[in-house]
Amino acid sequence: MSKILVAIATYNEIENLPQLVETIQRLLPESDLLVVDDHSPDGTSLWCMERQKIDIHFDCVIRAGKLGLGTAVLTAVQYAIFNEYDFFVNLDADWSHPPEKITELLAVMENMENSSQYDIAIGSRYIHGGEIVGWSFSRKLMSGGVNFLARFWLGLPTKDNSGAFRCYRVSTLKRILERRIREGKIYSKGYSFFEEILFRLHQGGAKIIEIPIRFIDRKLGKSKINKREAIRSLAVLFLLGLSRIFGR
């Protein structure tokens, strides 16, 4: 049986997290679940620490403050590598990613009959069968533009490069990223982390597949996206593209 870690990065998600954890553990009772929380003042941190005391399959990392989504996911990646999991699944805390699709992502990754063993399975909004519900036209336009930029500028073959809902083969993360992580050479702190890590893995020869999902905008809690972070993310993508062109 595969050793599976499901990770969720949180900041002020007390309205969503408890039920999401229950749902994931019902779907994958033998998997472990990690929450990386940025010291949420709404009670998320306290809930995680209490859950940790009573649930052997639940762990949490409470960080000193709001340090960025990218660094939170990177913390979970390091946890998965250090604890020698087979697969690492990441998803958002706000129910925008359907948890029932986790089993489909894992099934594709675990399929030993497939001669092209995949290293990453992406829950994709932008392939046939994928859908976005609840976004304004401007947000869809911005997301589509970022994903086009990632394909054109970074040379990525995938259509959904900015989504957080993914399953990774941990041995591949270790082979391609461990040294770079140790040397502090993952540069994205926020939302561009997902494009950067995909770019690094693709450069390292990782095989990627996309699975369609129905993405539904959050109903509870507040989005953490802001203009400053969006501009910073575009700057990171620009610099990554330059490194690809000049081979540095």
N, C-alpha and C positions, 0 to 999 in steps of 0.2 A: 504493500500500500504506500502511495506517495505521501510524503510529508509536506503539508500545505500551510502556508501563512497567508492570512488575509489581513491587509493593513488599511487603516483609515486615518487620515490627517484631519484634525479638528481644531476649530476655534469658535466658541460659542454655538455649540450644536446640541444642547441639552434637549431641545424639542424633538430632535431627530434620532440621536444616537442610540438610546436604550432600545427602541423598537427595532432599529436596523440591526443591532448586535443580536437580538433574539432571533430575527429572521435568518441571518447568515448562519447562526449556530444550528438552527433547525434544518437548513439546507445541507450544511457540511458539519455534522456533529463531531467528526474526528479531527477537524482542522483546528489550528490555533488562530487567535485573532489579536492583533496589535493595534492599539490606538496611540497615535503621537499627537499630543495636545499641547498647544501653546499657552498653557496656564490660563484657560478660559475663565473669566470672571462670572460667567452665568451659571456655574455649577457643574459644567462638563468634567472638569478635572477631578472634583470631589467624587462624582459618580464613578469615574474610571477607577479611582483608588479603592473605592468600596467594592466594586465589582471584582477587582484583582484579588481581593482577600478571599473570595468565596468560589472563584471559578478557575480551575487549573488550566483551562484552555484560553484564558484571557490575560493579556499583559498590557501595560501602558507605559509610555515615556512622557513625563510631564516636563516640558521645557520651561526656561526662565521667563519667556515672554513671546510676543508675536514675532517669530524669526523668519517667516516666509514658508509658503507651501512647498517649494522645491526642496528646501533643506529638511522639511518634515518627512517628505517621501524618501529623501536620501538617507535619513536616519533609519527608516524602515528597511531600505535596501541593505544597509550595513547589518542590521539585526538579522535579516534573512540569510545573508552570507555567513555571518559568524555562527549562527545556530544550525547551519547546514540543512536548510529546507530544500526540497526538490522544486517547488513552485511557489512563487510570490505573486499574490493578486492584490492590486490596488484599486480602490474605488472611492468616490466622494461620499461624504456623510449625509448629504441632503436628499437622498432618494432619487436624484436625477439619473443615476445608473441603476438599472433593474437588477437586484441581487440574484434573482433566479437565473440570470444569464451567466453567473459565475461557473455553474456546472458545465455549461456549454463551452466556455473558454477552456476549462480544464480538460474536458473530453477531447478537444482538438489537440491539446498539448500532450496528452497522455496516450494518444493513439499510436501504438507501437507498430501497427500494420502500415502506417504511412511512411513511405521511403524518404520523404522530405520532412524530417522531424523539425518542428517549428521551435523557435526560441522565444517568440513573443506572439501573443494573440491579443488583438486590440478589439475592444467593444466599439464598433464604428458607427457614427451617425451619418457618414457620407458615402457609403456604398449602397448598392441596390438592397432594399429592405430596411435600411436605416431611416430614422426619422427624428426630427426635433419638434417638441411640443412646448408652447408657452413662451417662446422667444419673440422679441420685437424684430421687425425687419432690419433695423440698424445693427442689432446684435448678431443676427444671422449673417449680415453682410461683413461685419468685422471678423467673425469666426471663419467664414469662407475665405476672406482675404488672407488671413494668417496661414491657413492651411495650404492655399495656393502658393504663398511665399515659401513655405517649408518645402514643398515639392520642387518648385522652380529653383530656389536659391540654395537649398541644402541637398538637393538631389535625392530626396526621399521618394520611394515608390508608392507609399501609402497615402490614402485620402484623408484619414483622420489622424493628424499628427499632434493635435493639441489636447485630445481627450485624456483623462486620467484613468479611465477604466481599462485595465490591461492585466494580462497574466504573463509573467516572465519565468523562463527557466533559470533557476538560481545559479547553476553551474556556468551558464553563459554570462550572467551578470558578473560573476567572480572572474571569469577568464578575461573579459573585455574591460571591465570597469574598476576592479578592485584596486589596482595600482593607481589609476587616475584619481580615484576617491581619496586614497591615502595621501597623495601628493597635493590634494586640494585643487585639482584641475577640472572639476565640474563647476562651471561659472554661474549658472542660473540659480537664483535664490527664490524666484517666484514662479509664475505660470509658464514661462518659457522653458522651465526644467523638462517638461514632457517632450518638447521638440528636441532639446539638446540630448537627452538620454537616448532617444530614438536615433538621432544622428550618429552618436557615438557607437551604438550597437550595430547600426547598418554599416558603418565604416569597418567594424570588426567582423563583418561577414554573417551577422545574425539573420536567420530566416523568419519572416514576418507574415502573419495572416490576419485578415480583418473579418470580424463576425458582426453582422448588422444588429443594432440595438435601437430601441425606442427611447430616446433621451427626453425626459420630462423636467422642465424647469422647477426649481424648488418651490414648495408650497409654504414651508415654515422656515423661520430664521431669515437672515439677511445675507445677500451675496457679498463676497469679500473682494470682488474685482473693483479696481479703481483706475483712473486715467494714468496716474503716475506709474503704476505697475505695468500697465499696457505699453507705455512708451519704453520703459526699461526692458521689457520682454522683446520688443521689436529691435532694440539696440543689440541685444544679445544674439538674436537671429542674424542680424546684419554681420556681426563680427564672426559668427560661426561660418557663414557663407564665404567670407573673405578667407578664413583659414582653409576652407575646402578648395578654393580657387588657387591659392598660393602654396597649399600643402604644408601649412604651418599651424 
